Amino acid sequence: MNVAAARISGLTLSPAAWAASSQLGQMLPYVDCDMGTRWIILVTFLAVALAVGGALISWHSHVSTASRSARFISKVGVMVGSTFAFALILQGAATLLLNPCER
C-alpha cells in the first residue's frame, strides 16, 4: 500500500464505514423484523472493524523519519478513526436497544 494512502486511511475508511452503516442502519432493522434475522449486528461489526482497521493502518504508517506534517496527518487519522469506531459502537448499541420489532 502506498504510504500516503496509508496515512489518510483513518480519515477515509472510518467515515465511509460510518456513512454506509448509518444508511444500512436505517433500512436493515425493518428488514430484520420482517425476515426474523439480525443482519444489522453483522453490518455494525464489519463497520467497526473497518473503522478500527483504518485507524490501525494510519498508526502503522507513522514513521519517525517522516516530515512533521506527515506524522500529524497519521496522528489525526488515528484520532478520527478511533472516534468513528466509538460512534459506530454506540450506533450499533442504540439500534439493538431500540428494536423496531417491539413497537
CYANA upper distance limits for C-alpha pairs under 8 A (distance plus 0.5 A):
  1 MET  CA      5 ALA  CA      7.55
  1 MET  CA      6 ALA  CA      7.14
  2 ASN  CA      6 ALA  CA      6.67
  3 VAL  CA      7 ARG  CA      6.74
  3 VAL  CA     61 SER  CA      6.94
  4 ALA  CA      8 ILE  CA      7.18
  5 ALA  CA      9 SER  CA      6.59
  6 ALA  CA     57 ILE  CA      6.32
  6 ALA  CA     58 SER  CA      6.11
  6 ALA  CA     61 SER  CA      6.42
  7 ARG  CA     57 ILE  CA      7.69
  7 ARG  CA     58 SER  CA      5.17
  7 ARG  CA     59 TRP  CA      8.23
  7 ARG  CA     61 SER  CA      6.07
  7 ARG  CA     62 HIS  CA      7.78
  7 ARG  CA     70 ALA  CA      7.99
  7 ARG  CA     73 ILE  CA      6.91
  7 ARG  CA     74 SER  CA      5.36
  7 ARG  CA     77 GLY  CA      7.29
  8 ILE  CA     12 THR  CA      6.82
  8 ILE  CA     58 SER  CA      6.91
  8 ILE  CA     73 ILE  CA      7.30
  8 ILE  CA     74 SER  CA      7.17
  8 ILE  CA     77 GLY  CA      6.33
  9 SER  CA     13 LEU  CA      5.93
  9 SER  CA     14 SER  CA      8.10
  9 SER  CA     54 GLY  CA      5.47
  9 SER  CA     55 ALA  CA      7.54
  9 SER  CA     57 ILE  CA      7.05
  9 SER  CA     58 SER  CA      6.41
  9 SER  CA     77 GLY  CA      7.23
 10 GLY  CA     14 SER  CA      6.17
 10 GLY  CA     51 ALA  CA      7.64
 10 GLY  CA     53 GLY  CA      8.36
 10 GLY  CA     54 GLY  CA      4.71
 10 GLY  CA     55 ALA  CA      5.04
 10 GLY  CA     56 LEU  CA      8.17
 10 GLY  CA     57 ILE  CA      7.63
 10 GLY  CA     58 SER  CA      6.12
 10 GLY  CA     74 SER  CA      8.46
 10 GLY  CA     76 VAL  CA      8.37
 10 GLY  CA     77 GLY  CA      4.63
 10 GLY  CA     78 VAL  CA      6.21
 10 GLY  CA     79 MET  CA      8.35
 10 GLY  CA     80 VAL  CA      6.74
 10 GLY  CA     81 GLY  CA      5.16
 11 LEU  CA     15 PRO  CA      7.35
 11 LEU  CA     54 GLY  CA      8.12
 11 LEU  CA     76 VAL  CA      8.14
 11 LEU  CA     77 GLY  CA      5.45
 11 LEU  CA     80 VAL  CA      6.67
 11 LEU  CA     81 GLY  CA      7.03
 12 THR  CA     16 ALA  CA      6.69
 12 THR  CA     54 GLY  CA      8.16
 13 LEU  CA     17 ALA  CA      6.55
 13 LEU  CA     50 LEU  CA      7.09
 13 LEU  CA     51 ALA  CA      6.64
 13 LEU  CA     54 GLY  CA      5.96
 13 LEU  CA     81 GLY  CA      8.29
 14 SER  CA     18 TRP  CA      6.73
 14 SER  CA     50 LEU  CA      6.94
 14 SER  CA     51 ALA  CA      4.53
 14 SER  CA     52 VAL  CA      7.90
 14 SER  CA     54 GLY  CA      6.48
 14 SER  CA     55 ALA  CA      8.05
 14 SER  CA     80 VAL  CA      7.93
 14 SER  CA     81 GLY  CA      5.66
 14 SER  CA     84 PHE  CA      6.39
 14 SER  CA     85 ALA  CA      7.58
 15 PRO  CA     19 ALA  CA      6.56
 15 PRO  CA     51 ALA  CA      8.04
 15 PRO  CA     81 GLY  CA      8.18
 15 PRO  CA     84 PHE  CA      7.02
 16 ALA  CA     20 ALA  CA      6.68
 17 ALA  CA     21 SER  CA      6.49
 17 ALA  CA     47 ALA  CA      5.55
 17 ALA  CA     48 VAL  CA      8.07
 17 ALA  CA     50 LEU  CA      6.81
 17 ALA  CA     51 ALA  CA      6.82
 18 TRP  CA     22 SER  CA      6.44
 18 TRP  CA     47 ALA  CA      7.07
 18 TRP  CA     51 ALA  CA      8.23
 18 TRP  CA     84 PHE  CA      7.18
 18 TRP  CA     88 LEU  CA      6.88
 19 ALA  CA     23 GLN  CA      6.82
 20 ALA  CA     24 LEU  CA      6.67
 20 ALA  CA     47 ALA  CA      8.42
 21 SER  CA     25 GLY  CA      6.14
 21 SER  CA     43 VAL  CA      7.15
 21 SER  CA     44 THR  CA      6.94
 21 SER  CA     47 ALA  CA      6.78
 21 SER  CA     88 LEU  CA      8.30
 22 SER  CA     26 GLN  CA      6.94
 23 GLN  CA     27 MET  CA      7.40
 24 LEU  CA     28 LEU  CA      6.17
 24 LEU  CA     40 ILE  CA      8.23
 24 LEU  CA     43 VAL  CA      8.26
 25 GLY  CA     29 PRO  CA      7.21
 25 GLY  CA     40 ILE  CA      7.16
 25 GLY  CA     95 THR  CA      7.79
 27 MET  CA     31 VAL  CA      7.17
 28 LEU  CA     32 ASP  CA      6.32
 28 LEU  CA     39 TRP  CA      7.36
 28 LEU  CA     40 ILE  CA      6.40
 29 PRO  CA     33 CYS  CA      6.71
 29 PRO  CA     38 ARG  CA      8.29
 29 PRO  CA     40 ILE  CA      7.02
 29 PRO  CA     95 THR  CA      8.18
 29 PRO  CA     99 ASN  CA      7.85
 29 PRO  CA    100 PRO  CA      7.19
 29 PRO  CA    101 CYS  CA      8.41
 30 TYR  CA     34 ASP  CA      6.89
 30 TYR  CA    100 PRO  CA      7.35
 30 TYR  CA    101 CYS  CA      7.90
 31 VAL  CA     35 MET  CA      6.63
 32 ASP  CA     36 GLY  CA      5.82
 32 ASP  CA     37 THR  CA      5.21
 32 ASP  CA     38 ARG  CA      6.08
 32 ASP  CA     39 TRP  CA      7.06
 32 ASP  CA     40 ILE  CA      8.11
 33 CYS  CA     37 THR  CA      7.45
 33 CYS  CA    100 PRO  CA      8.00
 33 CYS  CA    101 CYS  CA      5.93
 38 ARG  CA     42 LEU  CA      8.02
 39 TRP  CA     43 VAL  CA      6.81
 40 ILE  CA     44 THR  CA      6.52
 40 ILE  CA     92 GLY  CA      8.33
 41 ILE  CA     45 PHE  CA      6.64
 41 ILE  CA     92 GLY  CA      7.68
 41 ILE  CA     96 LEU  CA      8.45
 42 LEU  CA     46 LEU  CA      6.65
 43 VAL  CA     47 ALA  CA      6.63
 44 THR  CA     48 VAL  CA      6.65
 44 THR  CA     88 LEU  CA      7.42
 44 THR  CA     89 ILE  CA      7.96
 44 THR  CA     92 GLY  CA      6.21
 45 PHE  CA     49 ALA  CA      6.66
 46 LEU  CA     50 LEU  CA      6.67
 47 ALA  CA     51 ALA  CA      6.70
 47 ALA  CA     85 ALA  CA      8.41
 47 ALA  CA     88 LEU  CA      7.63
 48 VAL  CA     52 VAL  CA      6.58
 48 VAL  CA     85 ALA  CA      5.73
 48 VAL  CA     88 LEU  CA      6.48
 48 VAL  CA     89 ILE  CA      7.27
 49 ALA  CA     53 GLY  CA      6.38
 49 ALA  CA     85 ALA  CA      8.42
 50 LEU  CA     54 GLY  CA      6.61
 51 ALA  CA     55 ALA  CA      6.89
 51 ALA  CA     81 GLY  CA      5.97
 51 ALA  CA     82 SER  CA      7.59
 51 ALA  CA     84 PHE  CA      6.92
 51 ALA  CA     85 ALA  CA      5.66
 52 VAL  CA     56 LEU  CA      6.62
 52 VAL  CA     81 GLY  CA      6.71
 52 VAL  CA     82 SER  CA      6.89
 52 VAL  CA     85 ALA  CA      6.47
 53 GLY  CA     57 ILE  CA      6.58
 54 GLY  CA     58 SER  CA      6.74
 54 GLY  CA     77 GLY  CA      8.28
 54 GLY  CA     78 VAL  CA      8.14
 54 GLY  CA     81 GLY  CA      6.56
 55 ALA  CA     59 TRP  CA      6.67
 55 ALA  CA     77 GLY  CA      6.60
 55 ALA  CA     78 VAL  CA      4.85
 55 ALA  CA     79 MET  CA      7.78
 55 ALA  CA     80 VAL  CA      7.94
 55 ALA  CA     81 GLY  CA      5.02
 55 ALA  CA     82 SER  CA      6.66
 56 LEU  CA     60 HIS  CA      6.65
 56 LEU  CA     78 VAL  CA      7.34
 57 ILE  CA     61 SER  CA      6.73
 58 SER  CA     62 HIS  CA      7.20
 58 SER  CA     74 SER  CA      5.67
 58 SER  CA     75 LYS  CA      7.76
 58 SER  CA     77 GLY  CA      6.17
 58 SER  CA     78 VAL  CA      6.19
 59 TRP  CA     74 SER  CA      6.75
 59 TRP  CA     75 LYS  CA      7.40
 59 TRP  CA     77 GLY  CA      8.21
 59 TRP  CA     78 VAL  CA      6.38
 61 SER  CA     74 SER  CA      7.21
 62 HIS  CA     66 ALA  CA      8.10
 62 HIS  CA     70 ALA  CA      8.30
 62 HIS  CA     71 ARG  CA      6.23
 62 HIS  CA     74 SER  CA      6.20
 62 HIS  CA     75 LYS  CA      8.02
 63 VAL  CA     71 ARG  CA      7.52
 64 SER  CA     71 ARG  CA      8.11
 66 ALA  CA     70 ALA  CA      6.56
 66 ALA  CA     71 ARG  CA      6.90
 67 SER  CA     71 ARG  CA      6.85
 68 ARG  CA     72 PHE  CA      6.58
 69 SER  CA     73 ILE  CA      6.70
 70 ALA  CA     74 SER  CA      6.78
 71 ARG  CA     75 LYS  CA      6.68
 72 PHE  CA     76 VAL  CA      6.59
 73 ILE  CA     77 GLY  CA      6.54
 74 SER  CA     78 VAL  CA      6.85
 75 LYS  CA     79 MET  CA      6.78
 76 VAL  CA     80 VAL  CA      6.50
 77 GLY  CA     81 GLY  CA      6.38
 78 VAL  CA     82 SER  CA      6.56
 79 MET  CA     83 THR  CA      6.65
 80 VAL  CA     84 PHE  CA      6.69
 81 GLY  CA     85 ALA  CA      6.62
 82 SER  CA     86 PHE  CA      6.73
 83 THR  CA     87 ALA  CA      6.74
 84 PHE  CA     88 LEU  CA      6.56
 85 ALA  CA     89 ILE  CA      6.80
 86 PHE  CA     90 LEU  CA      6.85
 87 ALA  CA     91 GLN  CA      6.54
 88 LEU  CA     92 GLY  CA      6.54
 89 ILE  CA     93 ALA  CA      6.70
 90 LEU  CA     94 ALA  CA      6.63
 91 GLN  CA     95 THR  CA      6.65
 92 GLY  CA     96 LEU  CA      6.73
 93 ALA  CA     97 LEU  CA      6.56
 94 ALA  CA     98 LEU  CA      6.35
 95 THR  CA     99 ASN  CA      6.90
 99 ASN  CA    103 ARG  CA      8.16
